[in-house]
Amino acid sequence: MSDAGAVTHRILIVGPSWVGDVVMSQCLLKVLRIRDPDAPIDVLAPASVAPLVERMPEVARVIISPFTHREFRFYERMRLGRSLARRYSSAYVLPGSWKSALVPFAAGAPRRTGYLGEARWGLLNDIRPMPPSMRRKTALAYQALAEPEIFGEPARLQTPSIAADADNRTRLLRQFSLSPIDFVVFVPGAEFGPAKRWPSRHWIALAERLDRIGLRIVLLGTKNDAAIGAEIAAGRSGVLDLMGRTRLEDAIDLLSAARLAVTNDSGLMHVAAALGTKVAAVYGSTSPEDTPALSPASRFVSLGLPCSPCRKRVCPLGHFDCLQKLEAVEVARALASLDSGLASRMA
C-alpha cells in the first residue's frame, strides 16, 4: 500500500511568459531529461505560450497559468499551489518575481530551485548564485539551474528544438497558397520596444530585393505590429501580410516551412532557430552575446556602434542609429551566406 503522504517523483517548471524565454527554457528541460529520464516534467505556463511548450518533447503536461504577467493574486496562486500538493519532488522557478515562486511553495515541493530574484528567501529553499556577468545570458542562466558548471563551460549549452505539426502546416500552406521553401518569413515586430525594431523602409527595401528573384514574403507577428506590416505589404503583391492573423501554433508551422526567416531580436527569432529554419536576425539596442538564436543556421546583423548595446526600449540618444543606419544590403548579405542558391540568384 502506498503512503498517502508520499511525494510523487515529478518535476514542476514555473515557466516564463515571453515566447523567446520559453524557447530558451528548453535548455534546462533538456538537461533535466538527460539527468533524470524517468521523472515527468510539467510546465506551468500562460495560455499565450502553452502551444509552444506543448511542442517540446521533454514536457509531459502543460498546466495553464490563469495569471497575467502583472497580476499578483496571492490567494489564487496559493490555491493553485495547494491543488498540486504532493505531486512534485522538485520545482524550478524561472521568472525572478516573488509571486512566481508562490505556486511551488504552496504545493510543498521539497526542493524549490531558482535565483534569489525579488528576495525570495523561504519561498525557494535552493537559491542559486548568479554571476553578475551572466545576468543577461538567459539560456545559460536557465540551464545552470540544473547544471551550474555550465557558467564556466558555455560550449555545453543545449540547443532548443521544437517540432512542427505536419498536418497543420499542410493546411496553412494550402490556405494561403504557399509552397514550402519558396517563401521568406519576415518578423518585423518586437514586443520589447522601438529600439529593437528595424525601420519599415529597410524591410521594404529587402522585400523588393527578394521579390526581384521570385521569392514571396510572409509577414508574421501580433496585431500590435499590424501598422508596420501594412507599410511593408502596401501595393506589393508578393507580400502576404498575416500580422495578427495567426495563432502562435500557426506561426510556428509556417516558420517551419519557410526557406529563410528575417527577424528582429524577438520571440519568433528563437522559434525559427529551434525549428531549424535559417534565420538572419537584426540587433539594435540588444546584443547577440546575451540572447542569440541558438542555431548554427543563424546570422546576426548589427552595426556594433559605440553606443550599443544600450539595452534600452527607446534610444536614449534619440537617433536610433543602430537600426536606422543598418541598410537592407547588410541583411541580404547575411541571407546569402545562409543560402548558396539565394546568393547566386542575388548576384
N, C-alpha and C positions, 0 to 999 in steps of 0.2 A: 504493500500500500504506500502511495506517495505521501510525502509530508505536505500538508495543506499550506504551510508557511514557506515552502521552498521557493527559491527564486529561479525562474527559467533562464537557461543559458542562452541568452539572446542579446543583441546589441541594438541600442537606440541611438540614432543620429539626429540631433536637432540641427536641421539644415538651414542654409542661408535663404534669403528671399530674392536675390538677384540672379538672373539667368547665368551670367558669366561665373559667378561664385559657385553656383550649383555645379557647373561643369568641372570647375577646379576641385570641388569637394570630392570628386570621384577618385582623386589621387589617394585620399585617405581610405575610401571604401576598398580600393584595390589591395592596399596593404593589409587591411583587416581581413579580407577574404583569404589572402595568402597565408596569413599567420594563424587564422582560426577558421578553416574551411567549413566546419560543422556548425558554426554559430550563425543563425539567420540574422540579417541586418535589416532593421526597419528604419525608415526615414520620416521624421515629422517635417512637413513642408507645406507652404501655402498652396492653395489650389492653382495659383497662377503659374507655378513652376512644376507642379506634380507630373504633367505629361513628359517632361524632360527626365525627371527622376525615374519614372517608370521604364525609360529606355535603357537603364543601367542594369546589366545582368547581375551585379552584386546585390541588388536590392530585393528583399523578399516581399516587403509590404510598404506602401506609402500611406502614412497617416496624415490626413488633411488637417492642417492647422487652421482653425477658424479665425485667427487673429491677423489683422493687417499689420503692416510694418511698424506703425507708430502706436498701435493700441497697447495699453498696459493690461487692463482687465485681470487684475490679480486673482480674484476669486475664481474666474472661469479657467484660468491657467492651472490653478491648484486643483480644481475639479477634474480637468482633463488628466492631469498627472495621476490623481488618485484612481482614475478609471483604468490606468495602466499598471497599477501596483502589482509587484511580484512577477512582472513579465520580463524584466531585463536585469542581467547581471552587470552590465556596464552601459554607460552613456557617454557620448561625445557631444559637446555643445560648441558649435562652430561660430555662431554670432557672438559678439563681445558684450551684448547688452545684459543687464541684470535680469530683466524679465524673461529672456530666452532660456535661462537656467532653471526656471521655476518648475517646468513640467517634469524633468527627470528627478528633481529634488522631491516633488510631491509623489512621484512614482516609487520612491525609495530605492532607486538603483544603487547598489552597494558601492560602485565606483563611478564617479561623475567627473569626467576629464574635460579640461578646457584651459584657456588662458584667463588671467585674472579679469581682464576687461573692466567692467564697472564695479570694481571692488566686490567680487562675488565670493568672498570668504564664507564658508558654511554651505552655500548653495552648491559649490563644487568642492570636492574633497581630494581631487588630484589636479592641482593647479600647476601648469607647466610654465617655465620661464620662456620669455620671448626675447631673443637677442634684438637690440634696437635696429640693427642693420637688416633685419628680416621682417620688420613690421608691415611693409608694403608688398612682400612677396607671398601672395595669398596661397597659391598652390603648395609651396614649400611649407608654409605655416600649418595648413590643414594636414598634410601628410605627416608632419613632425609630431602631431598629437599621438600617433601610434609608433613613430619611428624617429625619435628625437635626434639621432645621429645624422639624419639627412641634412641638417643645417650645415654640417661640415663636409658633406658629400652630395652636393646638389645634383650631380650627374645621375643619382639613383631616383630622381623624381619620376613617378609613374606618369604614363601618358593616358589621358582620358580617351575613352572610346565608347560611343553610343551607337545604337542600332537604328536603322531606318525601318519603317513599316512598308514593305514592298507593295501591299495592296493599296494602301492609302496613296503612296507615291504614284502608282499607275493611275489611280482615279484622278489625282490632281493634274498629272500631265495631260490626260485626256480632256479634262475640264477646261484647261487653259491653252490647249492646242500647242503643247510644248514637246520637244523631242529631247531625250537625255543627251547631255554633253554639248548640245547646240545652243545653250544659253549661259549667260553670266549673271549671277545674282549680285545686286548692289544693296548694301545695307547702309543707307546714308544717315541714319539716326543714331543717337546715343543719349540714354536717359540721364547721364551724369551732368551734361550741360553743354553750352555752345563751344567751350574750349576743347571739346572732343569731336566736334562736327566739322568735317571738311566742307568748305562752301559749295553751294549748289552749282556755281559756274564751273567748278572743276569737275564735278560729277557729270555735268552736261558735256564738257569737252571730252571726257573719257568715253561717254556713251557714244558720241559721234565717231570717235576713232574705231570703236568696236562695231558699230553699225556699218561702217565702210567695208569691213571684212566679213559681213554677213552674220554676225552674232547678235542674237536677241538679248535684251536686258530685262531682268525681272527685279522689281523693287520690293524688298521685304522690310517690314518694320511695323511699329504700332501706329495707332491713329494720332498719337501725339506728334508724329513726324509726317503727317499727311501733307502739310504745306510744301515741304521740300520735295516730297515725292511728286506732287503736282507740277512743280517747277521743272523737274528733270524730265517728266513724261510729256510736257506740253508740246503738241504738234509733232511728236515723234512716234511713228507707227511701230518702230522696232522696240519700243519700251512698254512693258506690261507693268502697270502700277498696281501692286497688291498691298500697298501700305495700309495697315489697319483692317485688311480684308481676310486675313488668315488667322487661324488658331496657332498656338505655339507648335503643336504637333505637325501642322501643315508646313510651317516654315522649316522645321527640321527635315521633313521628307523632300521638300523642294530643294533645299540646300544639298541634300544627298545626291540629287540628280544633276546638279549644275556642273558645268565644265570648270568653272572658277568662281570665286567669290571675292568681292572687294568690300571692305568694311572699315568703319571707324573702330577704335578700341571699344568694343561693345560686347554684349552678351552673345549675339549671334556670331561674332567672330570666333568665340570659344566653341560654339556649337558646330560651326563649319569645320574647325580643326578636328574636333572629336569625331566627326563623321568621316574624316579622311579627305575632305574636299580641299583642293588647293586654294589658299586664301592669301590675298595681299591686304595688309592692314595698315591704315593710316594713323599715325600717332602725332598728337599735338601737345597738349598740356601734360600728358602722361607718358610713361616710358615702357618699352617692351622688356626692360630689365626687371620690371616689377610683375606685370601680368601679361606675359606673352601668350600668343596662341601656341599651345603645346603640341606642335606637329612639325615634323621635318618638311612638310609640304606647305610651308608658310613663309612669307616675306614681310618684313616690317619696313615701312617707308616713313622716314622722319628727317626733318632738316637739321636736327641737332643744334638748334640755336643756343647761344649762351644763356638765354632766359628760360630755356626749357630743360627738363620738365618742371614746370611750376606746380603742377598737380591741382590747379585751381579750376573751378567750374566756369568762371568767366575770366578772360585775360586781364590780369591786374595792371597791365600797361596800356590796355585799350586798343591794341592794334591787331591782335590775333595773327601775328606774322608767321607763327609756326605752322599755321594752316593756310592762311591767305597766300603765302609765297610758295607753297608746295604745289607745283603745277602737275597737270594730268600726265605729262610725258614721263614724270618720275614713277608714277604708279603703273603706267603702261610698260615701262622697263621691268618693273617687278613682276608683272603678269607674264611677260615674255620669258623671264628667267625661270618661271614655273612650268611653262608650256612651250616646248620647242616648235610644235606645229603652229601655235599662235605667233611665235617670234618670226617665222618665215613669212607668214601672211601679212604681218605688220611692217615688214622691212621695206 
